[in-house]
Structures are given as C-alpha cells and as structure tokens.
Amino acid sequence: MILYNITWVTEAAVEETLIDYLRSTFIPSVIADGSMHSPVLHRIEKGAQEEGVSLALHFFADQSTDIDEYWCGLGAKHIATLIGKFGNRVMGFATTMRRIEL
C-alpha cells in the first residue's frame, strides 16, 4: 500500500475556502479517476511563531504505478484548476511513502 501525501500551505483567510474546494471538487475528482482511494485530510499543527495554515491530504494507492497513472492522466489538470482558482495564495508539494511493517 502506498500513501500519497499532498501538503498544502495557505494563508488563514483562504483556509476554509481551500478546505471546501478540496472536499467538494478536488477529492471527488481524484477518487473518480480510480488511481487512488481513502482520502484523509489533516490540519498540521504549527508553532506559535509560524504563519499561515498547512493541510496534509492523504490518499492511498495499491501500487506506485497507480500514482504515476494519475499524474499522466488527470492529475496535472486537477492541479491546474486549483492554481487557476487560488493562484499563489496556495502552494503544495507531494510526498509518496511506502509503509514499513513493524
């Protein structure tokens, strides 16, 4: 099982709009593609001196090739749509992780 994490960083004034967009549009679009499943959204705790808001959106994929298929298909379009909506008020980066059995 592969965990695919997208961390979004935004300003506090945009947080609720971003969460609404992720819930109503972005997540359903990713799930509909069929490459990834089981989304989970987390707010990253921050220190008192840190500004902005960070959100971690996790999806699971059965194989790393499923994530590659997503990006070769609709992934770039989904991100372009998000950038079109939020511009430089939202930044994101992705991390792919494989679970290690304990």
Chimera marker file (.cmm) of the C-alpha trace (Angstrom):
<marker_set name="trace">
<marker id="1" x="0.000" y="0.000" z="0.000" r="1" g="1" b="0" radius="0.5"/>
<marker id="2" x="1.342" y="3.415" z="-0.980" r="1" g="1" b="0" radius="0.5"/>
<marker id="3" x="0.479" y="6.642" z="0.847" r="1" g="1" b="0" radius="0.5"/>
<marker id="4" x="0.436" y="9.728" z="-1.342" r="1" g="1" b="0" radius="0.5"/>
<marker id="5" x="0.519" y="12.961" z="0.643" r="1" g="1" b="0" radius="0.5"/>
<marker id="6" x="-0.072" y="16.459" z="-0.704" r="1" g="1" b="0" radius="0.5"/>
<marker id="7" x="0.775" y="19.214" z="1.767" r="1" g="1" b="0" radius="0.5"/>
<marker id="8" x="-0.995" y="22.494" z="1.036" r="1" g="1" b="0" radius="0.5"/>
<marker id="9" x="0.217" y="25.767" z="2.558" r="1" g="1" b="0" radius="0.5"/>
<marker id="10" x="-2.054" y="28.807" z="2.525" r="1" g="1" b="0" radius="0.5"/>
<marker id="11" x="-2.936" y="31.949" z="4.428" r="1" g="1" b="0" radius="0.5"/>
<marker id="12" x="-5.528" y="31.776" z="7.216" r="1" g="1" b="0" radius="0.5"/>
<marker id="13" x="-8.002" y="33.900" z="5.238" r="1" g="1" b="0" radius="0.5"/>
<marker id="14" x="-8.124" y="31.239" z="2.486" r="1" g="1" b="0" radius="0.5"/>
<marker id="15" x="-8.214" y="28.123" z="4.700" r="1" g="1" b="0" radius="0.5"/>
<marker id="16" x="-11.972" y="27.475" z="4.736" r="1" g="1" b="0" radius="0.5"/>
<marker id="17" x="-12.337" y="28.175" z="1.009" r="1" g="1" b="0" radius="0.5"/>
<marker id="18" x="-9.495" y="25.752" z="0.276" r="1" g="1" b="0" radius="0.5"/>
<marker id="19" x="-10.987" y="23.055" z="2.522" r="1" g="1" b="0" radius="0.5"/>
<marker id="20" x="-14.384" y="23.498" z="0.854" r="1" g="1" b="0" radius="0.5"/>
<marker id="21" x="-12.763" y="23.201" z="-2.579" r="1" g="1" b="0" radius="0.5"/>
<marker id="22" x="-10.811" y="20.096" z="-1.590" r="1" g="1" b="0" radius="0.5"/>
<marker id="23" x="-13.958" y="18.451" z="-0.189" r="1" g="1" b="0" radius="0.5"/>
<marker id="24" x="-16.349" y="19.380" z="-2.975" r="1" g="1" b="0" radius="0.5"/>
<marker id="25" x="-14.169" y="19.290" z="-6.085" r="1" g="1" b="0" radius="0.5"/>
<marker id="26" x="-10.563" y="18.133" z="-5.769" r="1" g="1" b="0" radius="0.5"/>
<marker id="27" x="-11.004" y="14.974" z="-3.673" r="1" g="1" b="0" radius="0.5"/>
<marker id="28" x="-14.044" y="13.669" z="-5.611" r="1" g="1" b="0" radius="0.5"/>
<marker id="29" x="-12.151" y="14.238" z="-8.885" r="1" g="1" b="0" radius="0.5"/>
<marker id="30" x="-9.121" y="12.286" z="-7.679" r="1" g="1" b="0" radius="0.5"/>
<marker id="31" x="-11.283" y="9.431" z="-6.366" r="1" g="1" b="0" radius="0.5"/>
<marker id="32" x="-13.300" y="9.302" z="-9.612" r="1" g="1" b="0" radius="0.5"/>
<marker id="33" x="-10.071" y="8.708" z="-11.539" r="1" g="1" b="0" radius="0.5"/>
<marker id="34" x="-9.761" y="5.377" z="-9.699" r="1" g="1" b="0" radius="0.5"/>
<marker id="35" x="-5.994" y="5.511" z="-9.182" r="1" g="1" b="0" radius="0.5"/>
<marker id="36" x="-6.171" y="6.453" z="-5.501" r="1" g="1" b="0" radius="0.5"/>
<marker id="37" x="-8.671" y="5.977" z="-2.688" r="1" g="1" b="0" radius="0.5"/>
<marker id="38" x="-9.410" y="6.518" z="1.026" r="1" g="1" b="0" radius="0.5"/>
<marker id="39" x="-8.678" y="10.261" z="1.334" r="1" g="1" b="0" radius="0.5"/>
<marker id="40" x="-7.914" y="11.772" z="4.733" r="1" g="1" b="0" radius="0.5"/>
<marker id="41" x="-7.374" y="15.489" z="5.412" r="1" g="1" b="0" radius="0.5"/>
<marker id="42" x="-5.336" y="16.778" z="8.375" r="1" g="1" b="0" radius="0.5"/>
<marker id="43" x="-4.526" y="20.258" z="9.647" r="1" g="1" b="0" radius="0.5"/>
<marker id="44" x="-0.832" y="20.379" z="10.541" r="1" g="1" b="0" radius="0.5"/>
<marker id="45" x="-0.195" y="21.800" z="13.989" r="1" g="1" b="0" radius="0.5"/>
<marker id="46" x="2.100" y="24.801" z="13.950" r="1" g="1" b="0" radius="0.5"/>
<marker id="47" x="4.321" y="26.610" z="16.381" r="1" g="1" b="0" radius="0.5"/>
<marker id="48" x="3.332" y="29.963" z="17.858" r="1" g="1" b="0" radius="0.5"/>
<marker id="49" x="5.756" y="31.831" z="15.587" r="1" g="1" b="0" radius="0.5"/>
<marker id="50" x="4.630" y="30.192" z="12.353" r="1" g="1" b="0" radius="0.5"/>
<marker id="51" x="2.311" y="31.988" z="9.967" r="1" g="1" b="0" radius="0.5"/>
<marker id="52" x="-0.263" y="30.535" z="7.625" r="1" g="1" b="0" radius="0.5"/>
<marker id="53" x="-2.049" y="27.218" z="7.590" r="1" g="1" b="0" radius="0.5"/>
<marker id="54" x="-0.783" y="23.837" z="6.415" r="1" g="1" b="0" radius="0.5"/>
<marker id="55" x="-3.050" y="20.958" z="5.443" r="1" g="1" b="0" radius="0.5"/>
<marker id="56" x="-1.982" y="17.392" z="4.647" r="1" g="1" b="0" radius="0.5"/>
<marker id="57" x="-4.192" y="15.461" z="2.247" r="1" g="1" b="0" radius="0.5"/>
<marker id="58" x="-3.505" y="11.714" z="2.152" r="1" g="1" b="0" radius="0.5"/>
<marker id="59" x="-4.639" y="9.249" z="-0.469" r="1" g="1" b="0" radius="0.5"/>
<marker id="60" x="-3.812" y="5.570" z="-0.699" r="1" g="1" b="0" radius="0.5"/>
<marker id="61" x="-2.857" y="3.664" z="-3.826" r="1" g="1" b="0" radius="0.5"/>
<marker id="62" x="-2.356" y="-0.049" z="-4.269" r="1" g="1" b="0" radius="0.5"/>
<marker id="63" x="0.849" y="0.450" z="-6.277" r="1" g="1" b="0" radius="0.5"/>
<marker id="64" x="3.173" y="3.340" z="-7.038" r="1" g="1" b="0" radius="0.5"/>
<marker id="65" x="2.270" y="2.952" z="-10.721" r="1" g="1" b="0" radius="0.5"/>
<marker id="66" x="-1.303" y="3.972" z="-9.812" r="1" g="1" b="0" radius="0.5"/>
<marker id="67" x="0.036" y="7.379" z="-8.755" r="1" g="1" b="0" radius="0.5"/>
<marker id="68" x="2.046" y="7.655" z="-11.966" r="1" g="1" b="0" radius="0.5"/>
<marker id="69" x="-1.103" y="6.861" z="-13.971" r="1" g="1" b="0" radius="0.5"/>
<marker id="70" x="-2.982" y="9.582" z="-12.116" r="1" g="1" b="0" radius="0.5"/>
<marker id="71" x="-0.331" y="12.200" z="-12.958" r="1" g="1" b="0" radius="0.5"/>
<marker id="72" x="-0.138" y="11.077" z="-16.593" r="1" g="1" b="0" radius="0.5"/>
<marker id="73" x="-3.921" y="11.327" z="-16.790" r="1" g="1" b="0" radius="0.5"/>
<marker id="74" x="-5.993" y="13.876" z="-14.904" r="1" g="1" b="0" radius="0.5"/>
<marker id="75" x="-3.541" y="14.879" z="-12.166" r="1" g="1" b="0" radius="0.5"/>
<marker id="76" x="-1.985" y="17.823" z="-13.976" r="1" g="1" b="0" radius="0.5"/>
<marker id="77" x="-5.448" y="19.110" z="-14.932" r="1" g="1" b="0" radius="0.5"/>
<marker id="78" x="-6.650" y="18.926" z="-11.318" r="1" g="1" b="0" radius="0.5"/>
<marker id="79" x="-3.656" y="20.924" z="-10.102" r="1" g="1" b="0" radius="0.5"/>
<marker id="80" x="-4.013" y="23.476" z="-12.919" r="1" g="1" b="0" radius="0.5"/>
<marker id="81" x="-7.653" y="24.005" z="-11.936" r="1" g="1" b="0" radius="0.5"/>
<marker id="82" x="-6.658" y="24.527" z="-8.292" r="1" g="1" b="0" radius="0.5"/>
<marker id="83" x="-3.952" y="27.021" z="-9.303" r="1" g="1" b="0" radius="0.5"/>
<marker id="84" x="-6.449" y="28.821" z="-11.521" r="1" g="1" b="0" radius="0.5"/>
<marker id="85" x="-8.782" y="29.206" z="-8.559" r="1" g="1" b="0" radius="0.5"/>
<marker id="86" x="-6.264" y="30.159" z="-5.846" r="1" g="1" b="0" radius="0.5"/>
<marker id="87" x="-3.219" y="31.469" z="-7.720" r="1" g="1" b="0" radius="0.5"/>
<marker id="88" x="-0.208" y="31.990" z="-5.483" r="1" g="1" b="0" radius="0.5"/>
<marker id="89" x="-2.332" y="32.011" z="-2.313" r="1" g="1" b="0" radius="0.5"/>
<marker id="90" x="-1.934" y="28.217" z="-2.115" r="1" g="1" b="0" radius="0.5"/>
<marker id="91" x="1.291" y="26.243" z="-2.511" r="1" g="1" b="0" radius="0.5"/>
<marker id="92" x="1.606" y="22.495" z="-2.453" r="1" g="1" b="0" radius="0.5"/>
<marker id="93" x="4.142" y="19.703" z="-2.538" r="1" g="1" b="0" radius="0.5"/>
<marker id="94" x="3.695" y="15.961" z="-2.725" r="1" g="1" b="0" radius="0.5"/>
<marker id="95" x="5.389" y="13.050" z="-0.984" r="1" g="1" b="0" radius="0.5"/>
<marker id="96" x="4.990" y="9.364" z="-1.778" r="1" g="1" b="0" radius="0.5"/>
<marker id="97" x="5.520" y="6.929" z="1.101" r="1" g="1" b="0" radius="0.5"/>
<marker id="98" x="5.583" y="3.163" z="1.409" r="1" g="1" b="0" radius="0.5"/>
<marker id="99" x="4.632" y="1.596" z="4.748" r="1" g="1" b="0" radius="0.5"/>
<marker id="100" x="7.251" y="-0.413" z="6.609" r="1" g="1" b="0" radius="0.5"/>
<marker id="101" x="5.851" y="-3.302" z="8.613" r="1" g="1" b="0" radius="0.5"/>
<marker id="102" x="6.816" y="-3.176" z="12.296" r="1" g="1" b="0" radius="0.5"/>
<link id1="1" id2="2" r="1" g="1" b="0" radius="0.2"/>
<link id1="2" id2="3" r="1" g="1" b="0" radius="0.2"/>
<link id1="3" id2="4" r="1" g="1" b="0" radius="0.2"/>
<link id1="4" id2="5" r="1" g="1" b="0" radius="0.2"/>
<link id1="5" id2="6" r="1" g="1" b="0" radius="0.2"/>
<link id1="6" id2="7" r="1" g="1" b="0" radius="0.2"/>
<link id1="7" id2="8" r="1" g="1" b="0" radius="0.2"/>
<link id1="8" id2="9" r="1" g="1" b="0" radius="0.2"/>
<link id1="9" id2="10" r="1" g="1" b="0" radius="0.2"/>
<link id1="10" id2="11" r="1" g="1" b="0" radius="0.2"/>
<link id1="11" id2="12" r="1" g="1" b="0" radius="0.2"/>
<link id1="12" id2="13" r="1" g="1" b="0" radius="0.2"/>
<link id1="13" id2="14" r="1" g="1" b="0" radius="0.2"/>
<link id1="14" id2="15" r="1" g="1" b="0" radius="0.2"/>
<link id1="15" id2="16" r="1" g="1" b="0" radius="0.2"/>
<link id1="16" id2="17" r="1" g="1" b="0" radius="0.2"/>
<link id1="17" id2="18" r="1" g="1" b="0" radius="0.2"/>
<link id1="18" id2="19" r="1" g="1" b="0" radius="0.2"/>
<link id1="19" id2="20" r="1" g="1" b="0" radius="0.2"/>
<link id1="20" id2="21" r="1" g="1" b="0" radius="0.2"/>
<link id1="21" id2="22" r="1" g="1" b="0" radius="0.2"/>
<link id1="22" id2="23" r="1" g="1" b="0" radius="0.2"/>
<link id1="23" id2="24" r="1" g="1" b="0" radius="0.2"/>
<link id1="24" id2="25" r="1" g="1" b="0" radius="0.2"/>
<link id1="25" id2="26" r="1" g="1" b="0" radius="0.2"/>
<link id1="26" id2="27" r="1" g="1" b="0" radius="0.2"/>
<link id1="27" id2="28" r="1" g="1" b="0" radius="0.2"/>
<link id1="28" id2="29" r="1" g="1" b="0" radius="0.2"/>
<link id1="29" id2="30" r="1" g="1" b="0" radius="0.2"/>
<link id1="30" id2="31" r="1" g="1" b="0" radius="0.2"/>
<link id1="31" id2="32" r="1" g="1" b="0" radius="0.2"/>
<link id1="32" id2="33" r="1" g="1" b="0" radius="0.2"/>
<link id1="33" id2="34" r="1" g="1" b="0" radius="0.2"/>
<link id1="34" id2="35" r="1" g="1" b="0" radius="0.2"/>
<link id1="35" id2="36" r="1" g="1" b="0" radius="0.2"/>
<link id1="36" id2="37" r="1" g="1" b="0" radius="0.2"/>
<link id1="37" id2="38" r="1" g="1" b="0" radius="0.2"/>
<link id1="38" id2="39" r="1" g="1" b="0" radius="0.2"/>
<link id1="39" id2="40" r="1" g="1" b="0" radius="0.2"/>
<link id1="40" id2="41" r="1" g="1" b="0" radius="0.2"/>
<link id1="41" id2="42" r="1" g="1" b="0" radius="0.2"/>
<link id1="42" id2="43" r="1" g="1" b="0" radius="0.2"/>
<link id1="43" id2="44" r="1" g="1" b="0" radius="0.2"/>
<link id1="44" id2="45" r="1" g="1" b="0" radius="0.2"/>
<link id1="45" id2="46" r="1" g="1" b="0" radius="0.2"/>
<link id1="46" id2="47" r="1" g="1" b="0" radius="0.2"/>
<link id1="47" id2="48" r="1" g="1" b="0" radius="0.2"/>
<link id1="48" id2="49" r="1" g="1" b="0" radius="0.2"/>
<link id1="49" id2="50" r="1" g="1" b="0" radius="0.2"/>
<link id1="50" id2="51" r="1" g="1" b="0" radius="0.2"/>
<link id1="51" id2="52" r="1" g="1" b="0" radius="0.2"/>
<link id1="52" id2="53" r="1" g="1" b="0" radius="0.2"/>
<link id1="53" id2="54" r="1" g="1" b="0" radius="0.2"/>
<link id1="54" id2="55" r="1" g="1" b="0" radius="0.2"/>
<link id1="55" id2="56" r="1" g="1" b="0" radius="0.2"/>
<link id1="56" id2="57" r="1" g="1" b="0" radius="0.2"/>
<link id1="57" id2="58" r="1" g="1" b="0" radius="0.2"/>
<link id1="58" id2="59" r="1" g="1" b="0" radius="0.2"/>
<link id1="59" id2="60" r="1" g="1" b="0" radius="0.2"/>
<link id1="60" id2="61" r="1" g="1" b="0" radius="0.2"/>
<link id1="61" id2="62" r="1" g="1" b="0" radius="0.2"/>
<link id1="62" id2="63" r="1" g="1" b="0" radius="0.2"/>
<link id1="63" id2="64" r="1" g="1" b="0" radius="0.2"/>
<link id1="64" id2="65" r="1" g="1" b="0" radius="0.2"/>
<link id1="65" id2="66" r="1" g="1" b="0" radius="0.2"/>
<link id1="66" id2="67" r="1" g="1" b="0" radius="0.2"/>
<link id1="67" id2="68" r="1" g="1" b="0" radius="0.2"/>
<link id1="68" id2="69" r="1" g="1" b="0" radius="0.2"/>
<link id1="69" id2="70" r="1" g="1" b="0" radius="0.2"/>
<link id1="70" id2="71" r="1" g="1" b="0" radius="0.2"/>
<link id1="71" id2="72" r="1" g="1" b="0" radius="0.2"/>
<link id1="72" id2="73" r="1" g="1" b="0" radius="0.2"/>
<link id1="73" id2="74" r="1" g="1" b="0" radius="0.2"/>
<link id1="74" id2="75" r="1" g="1" b="0" radius="0.2"/>
<link id1="75" id2="76" r="1" g="1" b="0" radius="0.2"/>
<link id1="76" id2="77" r="1" g="1" b="0" radius="0.2"/>
<link id1="77" id2="78" r="1" g="1" b="0" radius="0.2"/>
<link id1="78" id2="79" r="1" g="1" b="0" radius="0.2"/>
<link id1="79" id2="80" r="1" g="1" b="0" radius="0.2"/>
<link id1="80" id2="81" r="1" g="1" b="0" radius="0.2"/>
<link id1="81" id2="82" r="1" g="1" b="0" radius="0.2"/>
<link id1="82" id2="83" r="1" g="1" b="0" radius="0.2"/>
<link id1="83" id2="84" r="1" g="1" b="0" radius="0.2"/>
<link id1="84" id2="85" r="1" g="1" b="0" radius="0.2"/>
<link id1="85" id2="86" r="1" g="1" b="0" radius="0.2"/>
<link id1="86" id2="87" r="1" g="1" b="0" radius="0.2"/>
<link id1="87" id2="88" r="1" g="1" b="0" radius="0.2"/>
<link id1="88" id2="89" r="1" g="1" b="0" radius="0.2"/>
<link id1="89" id2="90" r="1" g="1" b="0" radius="0.2"/>
<link id1="90" id2="91" r="1" g="1" b="0" radius="0.2"/>
<link id1="91" id2="92" r="1" g="1" b="0" radius="0.2"/>
<link id1="92" id2="93" r="1" g="1" b="0" radius="0.2"/>
<link id1="93" id2="94" r="1" g="1" b="0" radius="0.2"/>
<link id1="94" id2="95" r="1" g="1" b="0" radius="0.2"/>
<link id1="95" id2="96" r="1" g="1" b="0" radius="0.2"/>
<link id1="96" id2="97" r="1" g="1" b="0" radius="0.2"/>
<link id1="97" id2="98" r="1" g="1" b="0" radius="0.2"/>
<link id1="98" id2="99" r="1" g="1" b="0" radius="0.2"/>
<link id1="99" id2="100" r="1" g="1" b="0" radius="0.2"/>
<link id1="100" id2="101" r="1" g="1" b="0" radius="0.2"/>
<link id1="101" id2="102" r="1" g="1" b="0" radius="0.2"/>
</marker_set>
